[in-house]
């Protein structure tokens, strides 16, 4: 991939991610916090799902830049894990952690495990990790 193409892929991913991040933050503002737990599942799901989709935009850009012409035919979490794990085990660990927090705990609202502001901050740290990794490519 030419340097100019990499820059285009990065810029497009970063622009789209910012839109998803802003939308996720707006949704989370609507979730009611009581005793340090978000109580409105509808808005927690919306915010978690939106931030997760923003993360996937970043991941797709990283995969596109790193794998050039070896892009998978379909994108799903299994493919993301395979492709990220080939390049960096820390990437694999971080995508797993972000998936567990945003997709499983936040979006699917695992019973008995309420989503907290700490979960949101931890999720953002994993997403920001990938954001910084993309910027370094």
Buried (B, 14 or more C-beta within 10 A) or exposed (E): BEEEEBEEBBEEBBEBBEEBBEBBBEBBEEBEEEEEBBEBBEBBBBBBBBBBBBBBBBBBBBBBBBBEEEEBEEBEBEBBBEBBBBBEEEBBBBBBBBBBBBBBBBBEBEEEEBBBEEBBEBBBEBBEBBBEBBEEB
